Amino acid sequence: MSGTQILIVDDERIMRDSLAGWLIRDGHAVETAVSGEEALEIIKKKRFDILLVDIRMEGISGLEVLRQVTESDPDVAVIMITAYGSISTAIEAMKNGARDYLLKPFDPEELGVLIEKIVDEQARSRETLFLKEAYEERTRFESMIGQSRSMQSVFDFIRDIAPSEATILITGETGTGKGLAAKAIHSQSPRCDGPFVVVNCGAIPEHLMESELFGHQKGAFTDAKETKKGRLELAHGGTLFLDEIGEIGMRMQIDLLRVLEDRVFYRVGGTQPIEADFRVITATNRDLEEAIAKEAFREDLFYRLNVISFAMPPLRERKEDIPLLVEHFLHRFSRETNRPVDGISREALDEMMLYDWPGNVRELQNAVERAVVVGKKRKIQPEDLPFCLAPAGLPTGSALKDVEKAHIARVLNENQWNVARTARILEIDRSTLYTKIRKYNLEPPE
């Protein structure tokens, strides 16, 4: 408790000296002020954990000190001191944020017990905040969320590769968060203050791709009524993210390869070379090596793009992240739609854990948004979900014990029969899980 900083504010010298003496003997660091004015000046220069403030003082009253202190620092604990025993004054002080109040004269032991209680509460509050921040730091990286081992590996890998200038290829199924990973790399890189320019190669018609990427000069073609900068030029000093790179045509692949090799490009119809000062990150849900074999993608471009590559794991392989993602999307869509949804029922979450999520995180996001909009209760129910979530191999209407058995077996197998991790995902203790393993005669696969 030696680190506890306490300020005594009282215009009676005997009271100030007595309080300071008691608290210093208990090991606290104590300062005093003779008025509300002096107290507020001291507080501007130094933060205190606890304030002992006399309600009745000349000039600025104790209630005004309380009001100003709690506005500037809601975490400070203010104990009001009064010799008048006025219930109305005490109630007003408590409404304005006072932690407690003491009536003069009071027993030093009474004060000591109250101070010790406040110190313990503040310590627990700081510990809770520290654990929460540490947890969020571990499970949230830029805009990505995940506590699974696979996502933690992605976070670590991004931290390692972001400082470089190397070209990066991100692979993975649709909806796994390849765009978020690209944005995280940019945000962690030396180019983070520069632009992050996204090109969805699958959304731009092939005949417009050249103008979109390289820009054009006025009069370069019929509709070129003015000079236009392309995405490559807009990305100067930052990062160019080419999403769904496997969708671009062969001619554009040649042009893009030339830019990567020469680090210069020309606007359509232009003759002035433009420096290609940007980092390139690409992403695809296609198997580019298979596309190369089918002569749909250039091998030399693939090797230019594939300097560093990594895959975003599908949601079905990191189901322990589902509760975390659901909580995140619940808060987001509840706030955006102004609907009072504050949780998800255990039954609904169980069904979400059983589902394979072919659309990955994007599908989960859409499912939660729909549930928030159509749900009638404060917690999402199974009937709010937009899909049938019967476990694979079980017909609709299976007995509850069959569903539970299949669910437990599935989670155990997904976690290589790590009982501790499985119990955490199922939100039961290990002894309960062992009981259910025996009950259903479950065994690890050979």
Secondary structure, 3 states (H helix, E strand, C coil): CCCCEEEEECCCHHHHHHHHHHHHHCCCEEEEECCHHHHHHHHHHCCCCEEEEECCCCCCCHHHHHHHHHHHCCCCEEEEEECCCCHHHHHHHHHCCCCEEEECCCCHHHHHHHHHHHHHHHHHHHHHHHHHHHHHHHHEECCEECCCHHHHHHHHHHHHHCCCCCCEEEECCCCCCHHHHHHHHHHCCCCCCCCEEEEECCCCCHHHHHHHHHEECCCCCCCCCCCEECHHHHCCCCEEEEECHHHCCHHHHHHHHHHHHHCEECCECCCCCEECCCEEEEEECCCHHHHHHCCCCCHHHHHHHCCEEEECCCHHHCHHHHHHHHHHHHHHHHHHHCCCCCEECHHHHHHHHHCCCCCHHHHHHHHHHHHHHHCCCCEECHHHCCCCCCCCCCCCCCCHHHHHHHHHHHHHHHCCCCHHHHHHHHCCCHHHHHHHHHHCCCCCCC
